[in-house]
Amino acid sequence: MPSPKVTTLLSGLLLSVVTACTVKAMAPAPLNPSTAVQALFDVTTVDDGPFPSDYFTVEDQEQNTGLRVNLPLPDFNTRA
């Protein structure tokens, strides 16, 4: 029969191996660049950017949030 010191050492080693295997099994798989999600918009323009976005806000202390959406007015000559 192994000594208590050896038993403790083996128990600790077994626990370490089981923990390492569990962590490895829970790790996400690496992303394949060909299937990774990519944003297909430009955040610097109103027409191509996502909405809502902080890009379109300005400080306004009269608002509860301290921010206000600031979109450019449409050109009524091109869009009636």
N, C-alpha and C positions, 0 to 999 in steps of 0.2 A: 504494500500500500504506500503511495507517495506521501511525503511529508506535507503538513498543512501549508508550508511556504510554497512548495511546488504546486500544490492544488490551487492556491490563490493566484500564483503566476499564470497557470494554465487557464484559469477562469477569466482573468483579465485579458489574456491574449485572445481567447475565444470571443469575448465581448467586443474587443477591438475589431476583429475580423468581421463579425456580424454587423457592427455599426458601419464599417467601411463599405460593406456590400450593400447595405440598405441605402446609404447616402448615394452611392453610385447608381443604384437602381432608380432612385428618385430624381436624379439629375436630368434636366431636359436634353433632348437630342440636339446636336448641333444643327443650325439652320443651313439648308441648301440654298445658296445664293439665287439659283434659278427659280425657286419657289417662295422666296422671302417676300414679305409684303413691302411695297415701296410706295411712297406718296407720289402721286402724279399731279401735283398742283404747285402753284407758285404763290407763296405767302406775301409777296410784295405787290400784288395787284388785286383789285377788288373783283375783277371778272374771273380770275383763275384760282383765287384763294379760298380756303375753307371758311365757313361762317357758322357760328360766331367765332371770333378770334380776337385776342388781345391787341393784335396789330391795328384793329379798327376802333380802339378806344382812346379817349383823351381824359385827362383829369377834369372833374367837374364837381366841386364841393356842394353844389345844390342837390346832387343826387344822393340817395341813401348809400350807395356803394362807393361814392367818390369818383366814379367813372361814368362816361357817357359814350355811346356808340357814335362815331363820327364818320359817316359815309359821305363821299362826294355826291353832290346833286347831279342828277342825270342831265345830259345835254338834250334839251327839248327840241333842238333843231334837227337832231338825227333820229330821235324817238319821240313820236307824237303821243 
